[in-house]
Amino acid sequence: MKNFFKACLLRGTPSMVLALGAGFVMASSADIRAALGMGAAVLISMLLTSIVVSAIHKFIPAYAKLPVYLLIITGFVSIIEMVMEAFFPIVVDMLGAHLAALAVSAVIYRDAEEIADHSGEWTSIKAALTTGIFLTVIMVICALIRETLGNATLWGREIAFLANYKVTALAGAFGAYLVLACVLAAIKKLTGAEEHLEGEEHE
Amino acid sequence: MNIKHLLKTIAILLCIVAVFGVAMFGLNFLTGPIIEANNKGAEFAPLLAVMPEAENFEDVTATLAGVPESVIAIYKETTGKGYVVRAKASTQYSKEPMEITFGVTADGKICGIQLDVYTDSIDFRAKDANYISSYVEKDSALADIGTVSGATYSSSAFKTAVSDGFSALISNQLIAEGVKSDAQILQEMIPTLAPGMLKLEEATASGNIEKALKAGNDAGFAYVIKNGEASFLALVNASGICKVYDVAGADVTDAQSALADEAKAHAAASQKSYAEDLNTKITRLFADASEITALELNTFNTVVAGVSFKSNGADYYGFYSRSYGYNQMDVYVILDANGAIANLDAKAFFFDEEYFHVDDTVNLTDYKNGFAGQTEAGDNAMIAGATMTSNAVKQATADTFATFNAIKGGAQ
């Protein structure tokens, strides 16, 4: 079980290990609301995709898996985007094109292709949930650092005592890279990611 | 890949497309109206804030004639509930123009008003939290709407912007004009009849006095005063001289002498005298000044005290003007017998407060000496980068010459 969660953490943070999806992690980590919105979108699309893929993967020819999986992911992401635009328009404004770009995210495809395609429904659901939650937590941690220290705000509200000490660079692209790198370092230190990947390679 | 596999793949893809297509089609019925409402809400949010019952708006600004520059846009509520006006206004305290949005119902009354942008250094909302909301339910007459004490310029600009919005609606016959009360008409005459009474603040009224206003620069008092059913405007300057006007603007001081006496008595109880201050200044500027005699001022400008005196055998006239620049400007102007400036000084020029670099570039002694011999207000008073302060100095010299001429000519 411990290994399962560790694997999910590493898979859930692909941007930390393989730099996959780093773009949308950075784009959505400037504000906690955006991070939670993107996290929810990733979690739900990953979960629904995993359920559908694990249910129909036996009927899909090997050579057609890529377009079929991408079509499924795109469909779910479009539905999620429509719902979010209706009920969370502020978050959609914050995420901009990055929400739509989730449809072609390697993170979700990798989950669908590696887990759902080879495992049963329950394993897929469990993996999607765990991976999505970890990913959301990582984005929220990044957002917490960038929003409070970079913008002197929390949930869009000003933190008066930080207003004169904010490091505006943290709110921009440079800050996103910097915070991401720090969190990456922490994740690697905590999980021994390199050893894990090396172990995978030896297998 | 054989044909069978190819067809199977196409069928799967088509099935997926169909399933998602149907799902999104159905979902659109739920989310479509909400998304549309969200988009409209964002566009019209400031308009809906002042007219919440509105259903939709149409920008009609381009179709209207004679819209003042201060009016940014006028929106018509499409179901006939009224109009929303967006207007702007600036004062010397504005970093950028303040922006105001207010809704006017079809019967010409303000149904909601808000300040969208405000950068003035003095915040009238802090001085009077109810000022903006006091506009609600008012028609174009804006009855009983004054200015905020301590933020006169900003609140006055706010009121002017609202009036401009009403003017645009009225001139295009979109709403009917509100009827002004006599008291309101009389109060609106004050800036014309007593231009020196700046930053008027409400004072305690008594007797026949319906409304008492005290000039913030101590240049006098203005009263709306009643005689039976008729209302009059009584103006009392810093010297205690009173003039009474009717609603048509005619001088009726002689006919309403009882009202003038009542106004003078009310003013005398609160009027601050600057004569001693002026005398002290004159004795500092002219060590041998003698025969210092107070003058009766017949003007209603910023001059609050005047004296005549002798120095070195020559006649001089000293005047004390209280105009507003960056701050209150207390300016002393000494004229010779011919009405030419012999000396000019101020308690403080505020150049350093207005623009910090001006004090480094302006030689104050040269600036003051530059007025010597001048017989009318000129642009030598103006300093680039210190417009407000130097404008106040120019105003002080202009008012001094007007007062001197009134004394010499016996007319205002």
Contacts between the chains, C-beta under 8 A, distances in Angstrom:
chain1	res1	chain2	res2	distance
A	56	B	12	7.9
A	59	B	12	6.9
A	60	B	9	8.0
A	60	B	12	6.2
A	61	B	5	5.6
A	61	B	8	6.7
A	61	B	9	5.9
A	63	B	1	6.6
A	63	B	5	8.0
A	63	B	9	7.7
A	64	B	9	4.2
A	64	B	12	6.8
A	64	B	13	7.5
A	67	B	13	6.6
A	68	B	9	7.8
A	68	B	12	6.0
A	68	B	13	6.4
A	68	B	16	6.6
A	71	B	13	6.3
A	71	B	16	5.1
A	71	B	17	6.9
A	71	B	20	7.7
A	72	B	16	6.1
A	75	B	16	6.8
A	75	B	19	7.6
A	75	B	20	3.4
A	75	B	23	7.4
A	75	B	24	7.7
A	78	B	20	7.2
A	78	B	24	6.3
A	79	B	20	7.4
A	79	B	23	6.2
A	79	B	24	6.2
A	79	B	27	6.1
A	82	B	24	6.8
A	82	B	27	5.6
A	82	B	28	7.0
A	82	B	31	4.9
A	82	B	35	7.7
A	83	B	27	7.2
A	83	B	31	6.3
A	85	B	31	6.8
A	85	B	35	5.3
A	85	B	38	7.5
A	86	B	30	7.4
A	86	B	31	3.7
A	86	B	34	4.0
A	86	B	35	5.2
A	86	B	38	7.1
A	87	B	34	7.2
A	89	B	35	7.6
A	89	B	38	4.7
A	89	B	42	7.6
